[in-house]
Amino acid sequence: MTTPISSTTAVPNPAANTNSSADTNGSTDGILNFTQNFNTFLTLLTTQMKNQDPLNPMDSNQFTQQLVEFSQVEQQIKTNSQLSTMISNQAGSEALSAQSMVGQTIQYSGSQAVLQNGQAQFSYTLPSNASAVSVSIQDANGSTIFSGSGQTTAGTYNFTWNGQNNAGQQQPDGGVYTINVQAMDSNGKPITATTTATGVVTGVSVENNVATFNVSGVQVPMNQLIGIVQPSSTSA
């Protein structure tokens, strides 16, 4: 005689079993896990229906609700997968259309630039007047190799570093350097300065579904592009 399966037998919770699969990447693994869980659920449901106790039938409303939840999660996975594909295709189209930018000198939001021909070009903006401004350059290891004073009146200023450290030694071309601007007001409170950098676009690619400029080794997302410029700054 077949032993009846009680209606209280644990049934997979669709929300608990599909959290990792319902992501914006629409991964194949996530969809596969969902399919396996769904098939397991259907198998268990069918078995329970075949072997239920006639005197204690299972609650069909509970299983109907879970079927609906599984269907909703499945639709969400498909939607996320399609959205991810659309974003990837859009980024690819943007990168392709931006190929004409290769060789152009651009200005972009950020604090990193590559030393080329003995120069690295930056600019900084003070939102208000400062009592003191310090401008420093750091190498790829985070070590400060150059420091000096900057303009204190509110406004935007171009800054071209000549590639020399504080000892007057010329640094090799090709390195990525970071500008750091520290400003204080008359009360000794810090003022946040925004920085930009300038460089030549050497390539265009898609990084994490974002169309990105390769500016001589610095990766610049296209949404950080300010404009195409001609190199011109005040020497350090």
C-alpha positions in Angstrom: 0.0 0.0 0.0 1.3 3.4 -0.9 1.9 5.7 2.0 0.1 9.0 1.5 2.2 12.2 1.3 0.8 14.8 3.7 -0.3 18.1 2.3 2.1 19.7 4.8 5.2 18.5 2.9 7.6 21.3 2.3 7.4 23.0 -1.1 10.2 25.1 -2.6 9.6 28.8 -2.0 10.0 30.5 -5.4 11.3 33.7 -4.0 13.9 32.0 -1.8 15.1 29.8 -4.6 15.4 32.4 -7.4 17.0 35.4 -5.6 20.4 34.8 -7.2 19.0 34.2 -10.7 16.8 37.3 -10.9 19.7 39.7 -11.6 20.2 42.3 -14.3 22.7 40.2 -16.1 20.0 37.6 -16.9 22.6 34.8 -16.5 22.1 31.4 -18.1 22.9 29.8 -14.8 20.1 31.8 -13.1 17.6 30.7 -15.7 18.8 27.1 -15.4 18.4 27.1 -11.6 14.9 28.5 -12.0 14.0 25.8 -14.5 15.3 23.0 -12.2 13.4 24.4 -9.2 10.3 24.8 -11.2 10.5 21.2 -12.5 11.1 19.9 -9.0 8.1 21.8 -7.8 5.9 20.4 -10.5 7.1 16.9 -9.8 6.4 17.2 -6.1 3.0 18.7 -6.8 2.1 15.9 -9.1 3.2 13.3 -6.6 1.2 14.9 -3.9 -1.9 15.0 -6.0 -1.5 11.3 -6.9 -0.9 10.2 -3.3 -2.9 12.7 -1.2 -5.1 11.5 1.6 -8.8 11.6 0.5 -9.7 12.5 4.1 -7.2 15.3 4.3 -6.8 16.8 0.8 -4.1 19.3 0.1 -4.9 23.0 -0.3 -5.1 23.7 -4.0 -5.1 27.4 -3.5 -1.6 27.3 -2.0 -0.2 25.5 -5.0 -2.0 27.7 -7.4 -0.5 30.8 -5.7 3.0 29.3 -5.9 2.6 28.5 -9.6 1.7 32.1 -10.2 4.7 33.3 -8.2 7.0 31.0 -10.2 5.5 32.4 -13.4 6.1 36.0 -12.3 9.8 35.2 -11.4 10.3 33.5 -14.8 8.9 36.6 -16.5 11.2 38.8 -14.5 14.3 36.7 -15.4 13.4 37.0 -19.1 12.8 40.7 -18.8 16.1 41.3 -17.1 17.9 39.2 -19.7 16.4 41.1 -22.6 17.2 44.4 -20.8 20.8 43.4 -20.4 21.0 42.5 -24.1 19.6 45.8 -25.1 22.1 47.7 -22.8 25.0 45.7 -24.3 23.8 46.3 -27.8 23.4 50.0 -27.1 26.9 50.3 -25.6 28.3 48.4 -28.6 26.6 50.8 -31.0 27.9 53.8 -29.1 31.5 52.4 -29.1 31.3 51.8 -32.9 30.0 55.3 -33.6 32.7 56.8 -31.4 35.6 55.2 -33.4 35.9 58.5 -35.2 37.1 60.0 -31.8 40.4 58.0 -32.0 43.2 60.5 -32.3 41.2 63.4 -30.9 42.3 65.2 -27.8 39.4 65.3 -25.3 38.7 66.8 -21.9 37.0 64.6 -19.4 35.9 64.6 -15.8 38.5 62.9 -13.6 41.8 63.4 -11.9 44.1 61.0 -13.9 46.1 61.7 -17.0 49.1 60.1 -18.8 52.4 61.9 -19.1 53.1 62.3 -22.8 55.9 64.3 -24.4 56.9 65.5 -20.9 53.4 66.9 -20.0 50.2 65.9 -18.3 47.3 68.3 -18.6 44.6 69.0 -16.0 42.3 71.7 -14.9 40.5 72.4 -11.6 37.6 74.5 -10.5 37.1 76.3 -7.2 33.4 77.0 -6.4 34.4 79.8 -4.1 37.4 81.9 -3.1 40.0 80.1 -1.0 42.6 81.4 1.4 45.1 78.7 0.3 45.3 76.1 -2.5 47.7 73.3 -2.8 48.1 71.3 -6.0 50.0 68.0 -5.9 50.7 65.2 -8.4 50.8 61.5 -7.3 52.3 58.6 -9.2 50.7 55.2 -9.8 51.8 54.1 -6.3 50.0 57.0 -4.6 53.3 58.8 -3.8 53.3 62.6 -4.0 56.1 63.5 -6.4 55.2 67.1 -7.0 53.5 69.8 -5.0 52.9 73.5 -5.4 50.4 76.3 -4.7 47.4 77.1 -6.9 45.1 79.9 -7.7 42.8 81.0 -4.9 40.1 83.0 -6.6 36.9 81.1 -7.5 37.0 79.9 -11.1 38.4 77.3 -13.5 42.2 77.1 -14.1 44.2 75.0 -16.5 47.2 73.2 -15.1 50.0 71.5 -17.1 52.5 69.5 -15.1 55.9 69.4 -16.8 56.7 65.9 -15.7 59.3 66.9 -13.1 59.2 66.0 -9.4 60.1 68.3 -6.6 63.8 67.5 -7.1 63.6 68.6 -10.8 63.9 65.0 -12.1 62.0 64.3 -15.3 59.6 61.4 -15.0 59.2 58.9 -17.9 56.4 59.2 -20.4 53.6 56.7 -20.3 52.9 56.8 -16.6 49.4 57.5 -15.2 49.4 60.5 -12.7 46.8 61.9 -10.5 46.2 65.5 -9.6 45.0 66.4 -6.1 43.7 69.9 -5.2 43.3 70.9 -1.6 41.7 74.2 -0.8 40.8 75.9 2.4 38.6 79.0 3.1 39.3 81.8 5.4 37.8 79.9 8.3 40.1 76.9 7.7 37.2 74.8 6.3 37.9 72.6 3.2 36.6 73.6 -0.2 35.8 70.8 -2.7 37.5 71.5 -6.0 36.4 69.5 -9.1 39.1 68.3 -11.6 39.3 67.4 -15.2 42.0 66.0 -17.4 43.0 66.1 -21.0 44.4 63.4 -23.2 44.4 61.7 -26.7 41.9 59.0 -27.4 43.8 55.9 -28.5 40.8 53.5 -28.6 37.2 52.8 -27.9 35.8 49.7 -26.2 32.9 48.5 -24.1 33.6 47.9 -20.4 30.9 46.5 -18.2 28.3 47.4 -20.8 29.5 51.0 -20.9 31.1 52.6 -24.0 34.6 53.7 -22.8 37.4 55.8 -24.3 40.9 54.6 -23.8 42.9 57.8 -23.3 46.5 56.6 -23.6 45.9 54.0 -20.9 43.2 55.8 -18.8 39.8 54.3 -19.1 37.2 57.1 -19.5 33.4 56.2 -19.7 31.7 58.3 -22.4 29.5 60.0 -19.9 32.6 61.6 -18.4 33.4 63.3 -21.8 33.3 67.1 -21.6 34.4 67.9 -25.1 37.0 67.9 -27.8 39.8 70.4 -27.1 43.1 71.6 -28.3 45.9 71.1 -25.7 46.6 74.4 -24.0 47.5 75.1 -20.4 49.7 77.1 -18.0 52.9 75.3 -17.2 53.5 74.3 -13.7 
